[in-house]
Amino acid sequence: MAALAPYACHPESTRGRRHPESPPQGRSDFQRDRDRIIHCSAFRRLEYKTQVFLNHEGDLFRTRLTHSIEVAQIARTLARNLGVHEDLIEAISLAHDLGHTPFGHAGQDELNACLREFVPDAGGFEHNLQSLRVVDELEERYAAFDGLNLCFETREGILKHCSRSHARQLGPVAARFLDGTQPSLEAQLTNLADEIAYNNHDIDDGLRSGLITVPQLLHLDIFAAHHDQVRRRYPDVESKRLVSEVIRAMINTLVQDLTRTTTDNIARLQPRSADEVRAGPPLAAFSDEMRAQADDLKQFLLKNLYRHYQVMRMTGKARRIVRELFQAFVADPRLLADEYRREDQIAQARAITDYIAGMTDRYAVREHRAIYRME
C-alpha cells in the first residue's frame, strides 16, 4: 500500500472497537475488519438479494453481492489516488448493504411501512441502520461478543444515513447526524463510489433486460458523449461491446472527475488529520458539471427503469410478500423459531424485522409459500 496522506484514517490511531481485543497479528485492524465482513453469513446472503432485478430473473443481473464488490473496486481506486486507507474503504464498501432486505428497495420500503403501521414506537426501518445492527449485534461468530466488533471507522462509514431519533440512541458513531460534522474521507468516497457503481451497472442491466434502450440513453449528455467517442474509435464494434465500452468509459470519467475535484478541495482546505476532515465541510465531490450529468442519469433511471411497469409489477409482488410475512409473524409469533420470540411488543417487532431483513429473495418466497399454504 502506498504511503497514507495525513488526512487518512490510520489503523494504529483507530478509535477502537466496542469490545476490547488483542491487536491482530500480521495484518492491520482495518484488514481484520475487511476479513471479518467477507467471512460473515450476512455477506454471503447478499448473493441472493435483489439489486434491481429479482435473482431468479437471470444469471447475469447484478445482486447485492456483485454490487458491493463493484463498489469496493471503484472505492479502492479512489483510495489509492487520494492517499487514504484502501483496506478501510474496502471494508466499508463490502459491508454497506449487509442490512438490506430481500427484493431491493421495495422490500425495504414495505418493511418500514409495516413497522410504522403496526408498531409505531419501533421507529421504522432504515437499511443503513440495519447494516450497522448486523455488524454490531446480529452476527454470531465469536465467543466473546455478539456481532463482528468492527473498528469505529468502519462502523462510521457503514452508517451512511440515520434519522436524528436513532442517532441519539447510537452514541458517538452517529454523532455527525446531530452536530452536522462529516464522516472520514474514506466514508465520503465510498458513498460516491456506491453511486457510480449502481448508476452504471443499472444501465447495463436495464439494457440487458430490454426495459431501456440505447436511443433513449442518447438523450443524456453523459451517455451520448461517451457513445460518440467509442463509435469514433471503434466504428464497426458490435452493440454488446459498444455498451460495455461506453459504461467503462463513463465509470472512468466519473472516477477521474471525483478524484480531481476532491484533490482540489483537499488542497484548498488542507486537512491535517482524519479528525480535521470530520470537522470541515464535505471533501469528496464531483464537479458541478459532472454532478448535474450524474443527477440527470439518476432521474432517467428512476423514470424509465425503476418505475417501468414490468419492474413495478415485480416490486408490487415483493411488497406483498414482505407485508404478509410481517403480518403473519405479528399475528402469531409461534410461526417464528424460538430465537426470534420476545415478550415485549417492540422487541418482538424488532426480532421480526431482523428475521425478514436477513432473508434472501428466494428464502422469503419459500417462507411466504409455506405459511400461506398452511391456511
Contacts in CASP RR format, 6 or more apart in sequence:
PFRMAT RR
TARGET T0000
AUTHOR 0000-0000-0000
METHOD contacts of the structure
MODEL  1
MAALAPYACHPESTRGRRHPESPPQGRSDFQRDRDRIIHCSAFRRLEYKT
QVFLNHEGDLFRTRLTHSIEVAQIARTLARNLGVHEDLIEAISLAHDLGH
TPFGHAGQDELNACLREFVPDAGGFEHNLQSLRVVDELEERYAAFDGLNL
CFETREGILKHCSRSHARQLGPVAARFLDGTQPSLEAQLTNLADEIAYNN
HDIDDGLRSGLITVPQLLHLDIFAAHHDQVRRRYPDVESKRLVSEVIRAM
INTLVQDLTRTTTDNIARLQPRSADEVRAGPPLAAFSDEMRAQADDLKQF
LLKNLYRHYQVMRMTGKARRIVRELFQAFVADPRLLADEYRREDQIAQAR
AITDYIAGMTDRYAVREHRAIYRME
1 85 0 8 1.000
1 86 0 8 1.000
1 87 0 8 1.000
2 80 0 8 1.000
2 83 0 8 1.000
3 83 0 8 1.000
4 10 0 8 1.000
4 83 0 8 1.000
4 84 0 8 1.000
4 85 0 8 1.000
5 82 0 8 1.000
5 83 0 8 1.000
5 84 0 8 1.000
5 266 0 8 1.000
6 271 0 8 1.000
6 272 0 8 1.000
6 273 0 8 1.000
7 84 0 8 1.000
7 185 0 8 1.000
7 266 0 8 1.000
7 271 0 8 1.000
7 272 0 8 1.000
7 273 0 8 1.000
7 274 0 8 1.000
7 276 0 8 1.000
7 277 0 8 1.000
8 83 0 8 1.000
8 84 0 8 1.000
8 85 0 8 1.000
8 185 0 8 1.000
8 186 0 8 1.000
8 274 0 8 1.000
9 30 0 8 1.000
9 84 0 8 1.000
9 85 0 8 1.000
9 88 0 8 1.000
9 153 0 8 1.000
9 184 0 8 1.000
9 185 0 8 1.000
9 186 0 8 1.000
9 274 0 8 1.000
10 85 0 8 1.000
10 274 0 8 1.000
11 28 0 8 1.000
11 29 0 8 1.000
11 30 0 8 1.000
11 31 0 8 1.000
11 85 0 8 1.000
11 87 0 8 1.000
11 88 0 8 1.000
11 151 0 8 1.000
12 28 0 8 1.000
13 274 0 8 1.000
14 29 0 8 1.000
14 30 0 8 1.000
14 151 0 8 1.000
14 152 0 8 1.000
14 153 0 8 1.000
15 151 0 8 1.000
15 152 0 8 1.000
15 153 0 8 1.000
15 172 0 8 1.000
16 29 0 8 1.000
16 151 0 8 1.000
16 152 0 8 1.000
17 149 0 8 1.000
17 150 0 8 1.000
17 151 0 8 1.000
17 152 0 8 1.000
18 136 0 8 1.000
18 145 0 8 1.000
18 149 0 8 1.000
19 144 0 8 1.000
19 145 0 8 1.000
19 149 0 8 1.000
21 144 0 8 1.000
21 149 0 8 1.000
23 29 0 8 1.000
24 31 0 8 1.000
24 32 0 8 1.000
27 35 0 8 1.000
28 87 0 8 1.000
29 151 0 8 1.000
30 85 0 8 1.000
30 87 0 8 1.000
30 88 0 8 1.000
30 91 0 8 1.000
30 151 0 8 1.000
30 153 0 8 1.000
30 154 0 8 1.000
31 87 0 8 1.000
33 87 0 8 1.000
33 88 0 8 1.000
33 91 0 8 1.000
33 148 0 8 1.000
33 150 0 8 1.000
33 151 0 8 1.000
33 154 0 8 1.000
34 87 0 8 1.000
34 90 0 8 1.000
34 91 0 8 1.000
34 94 0 8 1.000
36 141 0 8 1.000
36 148 0 8 1.000
36 149 0 8 1.000
36 150 0 8 1.000
37 43 0 8 1.000
37 91 0 8 1.000
37 94 0 8 1.000
37 95 0 8 1.000
37 98 0 8 1.000
37 135 0 8 1.000
37 148 0 8 1.000
37 150 0 8 1.000
38 94 0 8 1.000
39 141 0 8 1.000
40 98 0 8 1.000
40 134 0 8 1.000
40 135 0 8 1.000
40 139 0 8 1.000
40 141 0 8 1.000
40 148 0 8 1.000
41 139 0 8 1.000
41 141 0 8 1.000
42 98 0 8 1.000
42 99 0 8 1.000
42 134 0 8 1.000
42 138 0 8 1.000
42 139 0 8 1.000
42 358 0 8 1.000
43 65 0 8 1.000
43 68 0 8 1.000
43 94 0 8 1.000
43 95 0 8 1.000
43 98 0 8 1.000
44 65 0 8 1.000
45 358 0 8 1.000
45 360 0 8 1.000
46 63 0 8 1.000
46 64 0 8 1.000
46 65 0 8 1.000
46 68 0 8 1.000
46 97 0 8 1.000
46 98 0 8 1.000
46 100 0 8 1.000
47 63 0 8 1.000
47 64 0 8 1.000
47 65 0 8 1.000
47 360 0 8 1.000
48 55 0 8 1.000
48 63 0 8 1.000
48 360 0 8 1.000
48 361 0 8 1.000
48 362 0 8 1.000
48 363 0 8 1.000
49 55 0 8 1.000
49 63 0 8 1.000
49 64 0 8 1.000
49 65 0 8 1.000
49 97 0 8 1.000
49 100 0 8 1.000
49 101 0 8 1.000
49 102 0 8 1.000
49 103 0 8 1.000
49 104 0 8 1.000
49 360 0 8 1.000
49 361 0 8 1.000
50 63 0 8 1.000
50 64 0 8 1.000
50 102 0 8 1.000
50 103 0 8 1.000
50 104 0 8 1.000
50 318 0 8 1.000
50 361 0 8 1.000
51 61 0 8 1.000
51 62 0 8 1.000
51 63 0 8 1.000
51 64 0 8 1.000
51 66 0 8 1.000
51 67 0 8 1.000
51 104 0 8 1.000
51 198 0 8 1.000
51 201 0 8 1.000
51 202 0 8 1.000
51 205 0 8 1.000
52 61 0 8 1.000
52 62 0 8 1.000
52 104 0 8 1.000
52 202 0 8 1.000
52 205 0 8 1.000
52 206 0 8 1.000
52 305 0 8 1.000
52 306 0 8 1.000
52 311 0 8 1.000
53 61 0 8 1.000
53 62 0 8 1.000
53 205 0 8 1.000
53 209 0 8 1.000
53 311 0 8 1.000
53 314 0 8 1.000
54 103 0 8 1.000
54 314 0 8 1.000
54 318 0 8 1.000
54 361 0 8 1.000
55 61 0 8 1.000
55 63 0 8 1.000
55 360 0 8 1.000
55 361 0 8 1.000
55 362 0 8 1.000
56 361 0 8 1.000
56 362 0 8 1.000
57 209 0 8 1.000
57 314 0 8 1.000
60 208 0 8 1.000
61 205 0 8 1.000
61 208 0 8 1.000
61 209 0 8 1.000
62 70 0 8 1.000
62 201 0 8 1.000
62 202 0 8 1.000
62 205 0 8 1.000
64 97 0 8 1.000
64 100 0 8 1.000
64 104 0 8 1.000
66 201 0 8 1.000
67 97 0 8 1.000
67 197 0 8 1.000
67 198 0 8 1.000
67 201 0 8 1.000
68 93 0 8 1.000
68 94 0 8 1.000
68 95 0 8 1.000
68 96 0 8 1.000
68 97 0 8 1.000
69 94 0 8 1.000
70 197 0 8 1.000
70 201 0 8 1.000
71 93 0 8 1.000
71 94 0 8 1.000
71 96 0 8 1.000
71 190 0 8 1.000
71 193 0 8 1.000
71 194 0 8 1.000
71 197 0 8 1.000
72 89 0 8 1.000
72 90 0 8 1.000
72 93 0 8 1.000
72 94 0 8 1.000
74 193 0 8 1.000
74 196 0 8 1.000
74 197 0 8 1.000
74 251 0 8 1.000
74 255 0 8 1.000
75 89 0 8 1.000
75 90 0 8 1.000
75 92 0 8 1.000
75 93 0 8 1.000
75 189 0 8 1.000
75 190 0 8 1.000
75 193 0 8 1.000
76 86 0 8 1.000
76 89 0 8 1.000
76 90 0 8 1.000
76 93 0 8 1.000
77 255 0 8 1.000
78 84 0 8 1.000
78 89 0 8 1.000
78 189 0 8 1.000
78 192 0 8 1.000
78 193 0 8 1.000
78 255 0 8 1.000
78 258 0 8 1.000
78 259 0 8 1.000
78 262 0 8 1.000
79 85 0 8 1.000
79 86 0 8 1.000
79 88 0 8 1.000
79 89 0 8 1.000
79 90 0 8 1.000
79 186 0 8 1.000
79 189 0 8 1.000
80 86 0 8 1.000
81 255 0 8 1.000
81 259 0 8 1.000
82 185 0 8 1.000
82 189 0 8 1.000
82 259 0 8 1.000
82 262 0 8 1.000
82 263 0 8 1.000
82 266 0 8 1.000
84 184 0 8 1.000
84 185 0 8 1.000
84 186 0 8 1.000
84 189 0 8 1.000
85 186 0 8 1.000
88 151 0 8 1.000
88 153 0 8 1.000
88 154 0 8 1.000
88 184 0 8 1.000
88 186 0 8 1.000
89 186 0 8 1.000
89 189 0 8 1.000
89 190 0 8 1.000
89 193 0 8 1.000
91 150 0 8 1.000
91 154 0 8 1.000
92 154 0 8 1.000
92 157 0 8 1.000
92 158 0 8 1.000
92 186 0 8 1.000
92 187 0 8 1.000
92 190 0 8 1.000
93 190 0 8 1.000
93 193 0 8 1.000
93 194 0 8 1.000
95 131 0 8 1.000
95 135 0 8 1.000
95 150 0 8 1.000
95 154 0 8 1.000
95 158 0 8 1.000
96 128 0 8 1.000
96 131 0 8 1.000
96 157 0 8 1.000
96 158 0 8 1.000
96 160 0 8 1.000
96 190 0 8 1.000
96 194 0 8 1.000
97 127 0 8 1.000
97 131 0 8 1.000
98 130 0 8 1.000
98 131 0 8 1.000
98 134 0 8 1.000
98 135 0 8 1.000
98 158 0 8 1.000
99 127 0 8 1.000
99 128 0 8 1.000
99 130 0 8 1.000
99 131 0 8 1.000
99 133 0 8 1.000
99 134 0 8 1.000
99 357 0 8 1.000
99 358 0 8 1.000
100 108 0 8 1.000
100 127 0 8 1.000
100 130 0 8 1.000
100 131 0 8 1.000
100 357 0 8 1.000
101 107 0 8 1.000
101 108 0 8 1.000
101 111 0 8 1.000
101 125 0 8 1.000
101 127 0 8 1.000
101 322 0 8 1.000
101 356 0 8 1.000
101 357 0 8 1.000
101 358 0 8 1.000
101 359 0 8 1.000
102 318 0 8 1.000
102 322 0 8 1.000
102 356 0 8 1.000
102 358 0 8 1.000
102 359 0 8 1.000
102 360 0 8 1.000
102 361 0 8 1.000
102 363 0 8 1.000
102 364 0 8 1.000
103 315 0 8 1.000
103 318 0 8 1.000
103 319 0 8 1.000
103 321 0 8 1.000
103 322 0 8 1.000
103 361 0 8 1.000
103 364 0 8 1.000
104 318 0 8 1.000
105 306 0 8 1.000
105 315 0 8 1.000
106 314 0 8 1.000
106 315 0 8 1.000
106 316 0 8 1.000
106 318 0 8 1.000
106 319 0 8 1.000
106 322 0 8 1.000
107 318 0 8 1.000
107 319 0 8 1.000
107 322 0 8 1.000
108 125 0 8 1.000
108 127 0 8 1.000
109 319 0 8 1.000
110 318 0 8 1.000
110 319 0 8 1.000
110 322 0 8 1.000
110 323 0 8 1.000
111 125 0 8 1.000
111 322 0 8 1.000
111 326 0 8 1.000
111 353 0 8 1.000
111 356 0 8 1.000
111 357 0 8 1.000
112 124 0 8 1.000
112 125 0 8 1.000
112 126 0 8 1.000
113 323 0 8 1.000
114 322 0 8 1.000
114 323 0 8 1.000
114 326 0 8 1.000
114 327 0 8 1.000
115 122 0 8 1.000
115 123 0 8 1.000
115 124 0 8 1.000
115 125 0 8 1.000
115 326 0 8 1.000
115 349 0 8 1.000
115 353 0 8 1.000
116 123 0 8 1.000
116 124 0 8 1.000
118 326 0 8 1.000
118 327 0 8 1.000
118 330 0 8 1.000
118 349 0 8 1.000
119 330 0 8 1.000
119 345 0 8 1.000
119 346 0 8 1.000
119 349 0 8 1.000
121 346 0 8 1.000
122 346 0 8 1.000
122 349 0 8 1.000
122 350 0 8 1.000
122 353 0 8 1.000
123 165 0 8 1.000
123 166 0 8 1.000
125 353 0 8 1.000
125 357 0 8 1.000
126 161 0 8 1.000
126 162 0 8 1.000
126 163 0 8 1.000
126 166 0 8 1.000
127 357 0 8 1.000
128 158 0 8 1.000
128 159 0 8 1.000
128 160 0 8 1.000
128 161 0 8 1.000
128 162 0 8 1.000
129 159 0 8 1.000
129 161 0 8 1.000
129 162 0 8 1.000
129 166 0 8 1.000
130 353 0 8 1.000
130 354 0 8 1.000
130 357 0 8 1.000
131 158 0 8 1.000
131 159 0 8 1.000
132 155 0 8 1.000
132 158 0 8 1.000
132 159 0 8 1.000
132 170 0 8 1.000
132 173 0 8 1.000
133 354 0 8 1.000
134 147 0 8 1.000
135 147 0 8 1.000
135 148 0 8 1.000
135 150 0 8 1.000
135 154 0 8 1.000
135 155 0 8 1.000
135 158 0 8 1.000
136 146 0 8 1.000
136 147 0 8 1.000
136 148 0 8 1.000
136 150 0 8 1.000
136 155 0 8 1.000
137 146 0 8 1.000
137 147 0 8 1.000
138 146 0 8 1.000
138 147 0 8 1.000
138 354 0 8 1.000
139 146 0 8 1.000
139 147 0 8 1.000
139 148 0 8 1.000
140 146 0 8 1.000
140 147 0 8 1.000
141 147 0 8 1.000
141 148 0 8 1.000
142 148 0 8 1.000
142 149 0 8 1.000
150 158 0 8 1.000
152 172 0 8 1.000
152 173 0 8 1.000
153 184 0 8 1.000
153 186 0 8 1.000
153 187 0 8 1.000
153 274 0 8 1.000
155 173 0 8 1.000
156 173 0 8 1.000
156 183 0 8 1.000
156 184 0 8 1.000
156 187 0 8 1.000
157 183 0 8 1.000
157 184 0 8 1.000
157 186 0 8 1.000
157 187 0 8 1.000
157 190 0 8 1.000
159 170 0 8 1.000
159 173 0 8 1.000
159 174 0 8 1.000
160 187 0 8 1.000
160 191 0 8 1.000
160 194 0 8 1.000
162 170 0 8 1.000
162 174 0 8 1.000
162 177 0 8 1.000
163 177 0 8 1.000
164 177 0 8 1.000
164 178 0 8 1.000
166 174 0 8 1.000
167 174 0 8 1.000
167 175 0 8 1.000
167 177 0 8 1.000
167 178 0 8 1.000
168 174 0 8 1.000
168 178 0 8 1.000
175 181 0 8 1.000
176 182 0 8 1.000
176 183 0 8 1.000
176 278 0 8 1.000
181 278 0 8 1.000
181 279 0 8 1.000
181 280 0 8 1.000
182 188 0 8 1.000
182 277 0 8 1.000
182 278 0 8 1.000
182 279 0 8 1.000
182 280 0 8 1.000
182 281 0 8 1.000
182 282 0 8 1.000
182 283 0 8 1.000
183 278 0 8 1.000
184 274 0 8 1.000
184 277 0 8 1.000
184 278 0 8 1.000
185 262 0 8 1.000
185 274 0 8 1.000
185 277 0 8 1.000
185 283 0 8 1.000
185 284 0 8 1.000
188 282 0 8 1.000
188 283 0 8 1.000
188 284 0 8 1.000
189 258 0 8 1.000
189 262 0 8 1.000
189 284 0 8 1.000
191 284 0 8 1.000
192 258 0 8 1.000
192 284 0 8 1.000
192 285 0 8 1.000
192 286 0 8 1.000
195 294 0 8 1.000
195 298 0 8 1.000
196 251 0 8 1.000
196 254 0 8 1.000
196 255 0 8 1.000
196 258 0 8 1.000
199 294 0 8 1.000
199 297 0 8 1.000
199 298 0 8 1.000
199 301 0 8 1.000
200 247 0 8 1.000
200 250 0 8 1.000
200 251 0 8 1.000
200 254 0 8 1.000
201 247 0 8 1.000
202 301 0 8 1.000
202 305 0 8 1.000
203 212 0 8 1.000
203 217 0 8 1.000
203 223 0 8 1.000
203 243 0 8 1.000
203 247 0 8 1.000
203 297 0 8 1.000
203 301 0 8 1.000
204 243 0 8 1.000
204 244 0 8 1.000
204 247 0 8 1.000
206 212 0 8 1.000
206 305 0 8 1.000
207 213 0 8 1.000
207 214 0 8 1.000
207 217 0 8 1.000
207 243 0 8 1.000
211 304 0 8 1.000
211 305 0 8 1.000
211 308 0 8 1.000
211 310 0 8 1.000
211 311 0 8 1.000
212 301 0 8 1.000
212 304 0 8 1.000
212 305 0 8 1.000
212 308 0 8 1.000
214 227 0 8 1.000
214 239 0 8 1.000
214 243 0 8 1.000
216 300 0 8 1.000
216 304 0 8 1.000
217 223 0 8 1.000
217 224 0 8 1.000
217 227 0 8 1.000
217 300 0 8 1.000
218 224 0 8 1.000
218 227 0 8 1.000
219 300 0 8 1.000
220 293 0 8 1.000
220 296 0 8 1.000
220 297 0 8 1.000
220 300 0 8 1.000
221 293 0 8 1.000
221 296 0 8 1.000
222 250 0 8 1.000
222 253 0 8 1.000
222 293 0 8 1.000
222 294 0 8 1.000
222 296 0 8 1.000
222 297 0 8 1.000
223 246 0 8 1.000
223 250 0 8 1.000
223 297 0 8 1.000
226 246 0 8 1.000
226 249 0 8 1.000
226 250 0 8 1.000
226 253 0 8 1.000
227 242 0 8 1.000
227 246 0 8 1.000
229 249 0 8 1.000
230 237 0 8 1.000
230 242 0 8 1.000
230 245 0 8 1.000
230 246 0 8 1.000
230 249 0 8 1.000
231 237 0 8 1.000
231 242 0 8 1.000
234 241 0 8 1.000
234 242 0 8 1.000
234 245 0 8 1.000
237 245 0 8 1.000
253 290 0 8 1.000
254 286 0 8 1.000
254 290 0 8 1.000
254 294 0 8 1.000
257 286 0 8 1.000
257 287 0 8 1.000
257 290 0 8 1.000
258 284 0 8 1.000
258 285 0 8 1.000
258 286 0 8 1.000
258 290 0 8 1.000
260 287 0 8 1.000
261 285 0 8 1.000
261 286 0 8 1.000
261 287 0 8 1.000
261 290 0 8 1.000
262 283 0 8 1.000
262 284 0 8 1.000
262 285 0 8 1.000
265 283 0 8 1.000
265 284 0 8 1.000
265 285 0 8 1.000
266 283 0 8 1.000
269 280 0 8 1.000
269 281 0 8 1.000
269 283 0 8 1.000
271 277 0 8 1.000
271 280 0 8 1.000
271 283 0 8 1.000
277 283 0 8 1.000
285 291 0 8 1.000
286 294 0 8 1.000
305 311 0 8 1.000
321 364 0 8 1.000
321 365 0 8 1.000
321 368 0 8 1.000
322 356 0 8 1.000
322 364 0 8 1.000
324 368 0 8 1.000
324 371 0 8 1.000
324 372 0 8 1.000
325 356 0 8 1.000
325 364 0 8 1.000
325 367 0 8 1.000
325 368 0 8 1.000
325 371 0 8 1.000
326 352 0 8 1.000
326 353 0 8 1.000
326 356 0 8 1.000
328 335 0 8 1.000
328 371 0 8 1.000
328 372 0 8 1.000
329 335 0 8 1.000
329 336 0 8 1.000
329 340 0 8 1.000
329 352 0 8 1.000
329 355 0 8 1.000
329 356 0 8 1.000
330 348 0 8 1.000
330 349 0 8 1.000
330 352 0 8 1.000
333 340 0 8 1.000
333 341 0 8 1.000
333 342 0 8 1.000
333 348 0 8 1.000
333 352 0 8 1.000
334 341 0 8 1.000
335 371 0 8 1.000
336 351 0 8 1.000
336 352 0 8 1.000
336 355 0 8 1.000
340 351 0 8 1.000
340 352 0 8 1.000
340 354 0 8 1.000
340 355 0 8 1.000
341 348 0 8 1.000
341 351 0 8 1.000
342 348 0 8 1.000
342 350 0 8 1.000
342 351 0 8 1.000
356 364 0 8 1.000
359 367 0 8 1.000
END
